[in-house]
Amino acid sequence: MTVDLHVREIEPLRHTYQHVAKHIGAEKTASRYQEATLGVQQTTNFHYRPTWDPEHELFDVSRSAVKLADWYVLRDPRQFYYASWTMARARQQEAVESNYQFVESRGLVGKMPDAVRAKACAVLMPLRHVAWGGNMNNSSVCAYGYGTAFTAPAMFHAMDQLGVAQFLTRLGLALDEPGVLEAGRNDWLNAPAWQGLRRYVEDSFVVSDPFELFVAQNLTLDGLLYPLVYGSFVDDFLAIQGGSAVSMLTAFMPEWHDESARWIDAVVKAAAAESAANRTLIAGWVAQWAGRAQAALAPLAELALGAGGPQALADARTALDARLKKSGLL
């Protein structure tokens, strides 16, 4: 008996789901990101309007002054959906654990000068509350924004901000006794150097437009704070003062900021490119909130870097302006 093997090509009846095909075409095979993102926003069959906001549907494009013909244009260049995001963060968590093992096994924290350890705690511990504010604000963007391409990454970003707060808590416990966390909270509530930033964060909680809140939190505040604190202060200042352990234990923060900046810049660039009205509106928000953020961070820059603080903050603003120019906002 002989067996003849034949190869036959079976053409699939369809390449993706119908609601995805509306955005990419029926002949293209969708990626996992596209299948998890495109056409997922609920648009019909709402049972009632919110009793606390009867002027809007549960999911309503009119919650934002930004107008887009298709909200799925705000796509994430990282192509994060739940699985890819969790895998990326798991790898980064492994790197953080490896850094902690390295620092602990060699006693690097104990070798830090006391003054450097105290300075690190004084600057970094109150930032736990800033990160918590970022978690709250991105949760709000997810809740009141429109379009899965915009809201899903905002929820991932909210959880990332919670992770930053937890990493800072762990850092404080590695550097000092638990009382250092309470000291950071007291500084956040009472120390004059922190009150401008605290007011900025608390004022952002009542911003109703989800896109404006996205600008105020993710683009302007974080766009200035992360280069200032984790670049100029941690990597450039503390490291040469004997605080390289702090740089290792906060390595996630600048890496995460650089990665997430790709998404943030892509969102504002796509929205601004939609129309002149959008560009004018977003540029106005940027001017308002970037100015406030820079003023709020000035006392922190001085606290962290002394006489070098103003120049470090100016450098962070220059870097932010370069991002804005590439996004078409300057």
C-alpha positions in Angstrom: 0.0 0.0 0.0 1.3 3.4 -0.8 0.3 6.7 0.8 0.3 9.9 -1.2 0.6 13.1 0.7 -0.7 16.3 -0.9 -0.4 19.8 0.4 -3.5 21.9 0.1 -3.8 25.5 1.1 -7.0 26.3 2.9 -8.1 29.9 2.7 -9.7 31.2 5.8 -13.3 32.5 5.4 -12.3 35.6 7.3 -9.1 37.0 8.7 -10.4 38.7 11.8 -13.5 39.8 13.5 -16.0 42.0 11.7 -15.7 44.9 14.2 -11.9 44.8 13.7 -12.2 44.5 9.9 -14.1 47.8 9.9 -10.9 49.6 10.9 -8.2 47.6 9.1 -9.9 46.0 6.2 -11.3 42.5 5.7 -8.3 41.2 3.8 -5.7 41.9 6.6 -4.9 39.6 9.4 -5.3 41.5 12.7 -2.6 41.5 15.4 -3.5 40.5 19.0 -3.3 44.2 19.9 -5.8 45.2 17.2 -8.2 42.4 18.2 -8.1 43.5 21.8 -8.5 47.2 21.0 -10.3 48.1 17.8 -14.1 48.3 17.9 -14.4 47.3 21.6 -15.8 50.5 22.9 -19.5 50.1 23.8 -21.6 52.5 21.8 -25.2 51.4 22.1 -27.8 49.7 24.4 -27.1 51.9 27.4 -29.8 51.4 30.0 -29.9 54.8 31.5 -27.9 58.0 31.8 -25.9 58.4 35.0 -28.1 59.9 37.7 -25.0 61.9 38.8 -24.4 63.3 35.3 -27.7 63.2 33.3 -26.2 65.3 30.5 -24.0 62.4 29.3 -24.3 58.8 28.4 -22.2 56.3 30.3 -19.6 56.5 27.5 -19.8 59.8 25.8 -17.5 61.6 23.4 -18.8 64.9 24.5 -17.1 64.6 27.9 -14.0 66.0 26.2 -13.6 69.2 24.2 -11.2 67.3 21.9 -13.1 66.2 18.8 -12.1 63.1 16.8 -13.8 61.4 13.9 -12.4 58.1 15.0 -11.1 57.7 18.6 -9.3 54.6 17.6 -6.7 56.8 15.9 -5.1 57.3 19.4 -3.3 54.0 19.2 -0.4 52.8 21.4 2.8 52.4 19.5 3.9 49.8 22.2 0.8 47.8 21.1 0.0 47.0 24.7 -3.0 44.9 25.5 -3.4 43.1 28.8 -1.2 40.1 28.0 1.7 42.0 26.4 1.6 44.6 29.2 1.7 42.1 32.0 4.6 40.2 30.3 6.5 43.4 29.9 6.0 44.4 33.5 6.8 40.9 34.7 10.2 41.1 33.0 10.8 44.5 34.6 9.8 43.2 38.0 12.4 40.4 37.7 15.0 43.1 37.0 14.0 45.0 40.1 14.2 41.9 42.2 17.7 41.2 40.8 18.8 44.7 41.6 17.5 44.3 45.2 19.4 41.0 45.6 22.6 42.6 44.3 22.3 45.6 46.6 21.4 43.5 49.6 24.0 40.8 49.1 26.8 43.4 48.9 25.5 45.6 51.7 25.5 48.7 49.4 22.8 50.5 51.5 24.9 50.2 54.6 27.9 51.7 52.7 26.0 54.9 51.8 26.8 58.0 53.8 24.1 58.9 56.2 23.6 62.3 54.7 23.0 60.8 51.3 20.5 58.3 52.6 18.7 61.1 54.5 18.6 63.2 51.3 17.2 60.4 49.3 14.4 59.7 51.7 13.6 63.4 52.1 13.1 63.8 48.3 11.7 60.4 47.3 9.3 59.4 50.0 6.7 62.2 49.5 6.7 61.2 45.8 4.7 58.1 46.9 1.7 60.4 47.1 2.4 62.0 43.7 2.4 58.5 42.2 -0.8 57.7 44.0 -2.3 60.9 42.4 -1.2 59.6 39.0 -3.0 56.3 39.7 -6.2 58.2 40.5 -6.0 60.5 37.5 -5.3 57.7 35.0 -8.1 55.7 36.5 -10.3 58.7 35.8 -9.1 59.0 32.2 -10.1 55.3 31.8 -13.5 55.8 33.4 -14.5 58.9 31.5 -12.5 58.8 28.3 -13.8 57.3 25.1 -12.4 54.6 22.9 -10.5 51.5 24.0 -7.3 52.7 22.3 -7.3 55.6 24.7 -8.8 54.2 27.8 -7.2 50.8 28.1 -3.5 52.1 28.1 -4.7 54.7 30.6 -5.7 51.9 33.0 -2.4 50.1 32.5 -0.7 53.4 33.2 -2.8 53.8 36.4 -1.5 50.5 37.7 2.0 51.4 36.7 1.7 54.5 38.8 0.6 52.3 41.7 3.6 50.2 41.1 5.9 53.3 41.3 4.3 54.2 44.7 5.0 50.6 45.9 8.6 50.6 44.6 9.2 53.9 46.5 7.7 52.4 49.7 10.0 49.4 49.3 12.9 51.7 48.7 12.1 53.6 51.9 12.0 50.4 53.9 15.3 49.4 52.4 17.0 52.7 53.3 15.6 53.3 56.7 13.1 52.4 59.4 9.3 52.4 58.6 9.1 55.8 60.3 10.6 57.3 57.1 7.3 56.7 55.3 5.4 58.6 57.9 8.0 61.4 57.7 7.4 61.6 54.0 3.7 61.8 54.5 4.1 64.6 57.0 6.3 66.5 54.6 3.8 66.0 51.8 1.1 67.5 54.1 3.0 70.2 55.9 6.5 71.0 54.5 6.4 74.3 52.4 8.6 72.8 49.7 5.9 70.3 48.8 2.7 72.4 48.9 2.9 73.7 45.4 3.1 70.2 44.0 0.5 69.0 46.4 -1.9 71.7 45.2 -1.2 70.8 41.6 -2.0 67.1 42.3 -5.2 67.9 44.2 -6.4 70.4 41.6 -6.0 67.8 38.9 -8.4 65.5 40.8 -11.3 67.8 39.8 -10.4 68.2 36.1 -13.5 66.9 34.3 -12.2 66.7 30.7 -10.4 63.3 30.4 -8.0 64.5 27.7 -7.1 67.7 29.6 -6.4 65.4 32.6 -4.2 63.2 30.4 -2.2 66.3 29.5 -2.0 67.7 33.0 -0.8 64.4 34.6 1.0 62.3 32.0 2.4 64.9 29.6 3.3 67.9 31.7 3.7 66.8 35.3 5.4 63.5 34.7 7.2 64.9 31.7 9.0 67.3 34.1 9.1 65.4 37.3 10.7 62.1 36.1 13.8 63.7 34.3 14.3 66.0 37.2 14.0 63.5 40.0 15.2 60.2 38.5 17.6 61.7 36.1 19.2 64.8 37.5 18.8 63.9 41.2 19.1 60.1 41.5 21.3 59.2 38.6 23.4 62.4 38.3 23.6 63.7 41.9 23.1 60.8 44.3 25.1 58.3 42.4 28.3 60.3 42.6 27.7 61.0 46.3 27.8 57.3 47.1 24.1 56.6 46.5 24.4 54.3 43.5 22.3 51.8 45.3 19.3 54.2 45.1 19.9 54.5 41.4 19.8 50.7 41.1 16.6 50.4 43.2 14.8 53.0 41.2 15.9 51.8 37.8 12.3 51.0 36.8 11.1 54.6 37.0 13.2 56.3 34.3 12.9 53.2 32.1 9.1 53.2 32.5 8.9 56.9 31.8 10.9 56.7 28.6 8.7 53.8 27.4 5.4 55.4 28.3 6.4 58.7 26.8 6.2 57.0 23.4 2.5 56.3 24.0 1.8 59.8 25.5 3.4 61.6 22.6 1.6 59.5 20.0 -1.7 60.3 21.6 -1.3 64.0 21.7 0.3 64.1 18.3 -2.6 62.2 16.7 -5.2 64.3 18.4 -3.5 67.6 17.5 -3.1 66.5 13.9 -6.9 65.9 13.6 -7.8 69.6 13.3 -6.5 73.1 14.0 -9.1 73.4 16.8 -7.7 70.4 18.5 -4.2 71.6 18.2 -5.1 75.0 19.6 -7.0 73.5 22.5 -4.3 71.0 23.5 -1.6 73.6 23.1 -3.5 75.8 25.5 -3.8 73.0 28.0 -0.1 72.3 27.7 0.9 75.9 28.2 -1.3 76.2 31.3 -0.4 73.0 33.0 3.3 72.9 32.1 3.8 76.4 33.6 2.0 75.3 36.7 4.0 72.1 36.9 7.3 73.9 36.5 6.4 76.4 39.2 5.3 73.6 41.5 8.5 71.6 41.0 10.8 74.5 41.6 11.0 74.1 45.4 11.5 70.4 45.0 14.4 71.0 42.5 16.0 73.3 45.1 15.4 70.8 47.9 17.0 68.0 45.9 19.8 69.8 44.1 20.4 73.0 45.9 21.9 75.7 43.7 21.8 73.3 40.8 18.0 72.8 41.0 16.9 75.6 38.7 19.2 74.5 35.9 18.1 70.9 36.3 14.4 71.9 36.1 15.2 74.1 33.1 16.8 71.2 31.4 13.7 69.0 32.1 11.6 71.8 30.5 13.8 71.9 27.5 13.4 68.2 27.0 9.7 68.4 27.4 9.5 71.2 24.9 11.4 69.1 22.4 8.8 66.4 22.8 6.0 69.0 22.3 7.7 70.2 19.1 7.8 66.7 17.7 4.1 66.3 18.6 3.2 69.5 16.7 2.3 71.5 19.8 5.1 74.1 19.6 
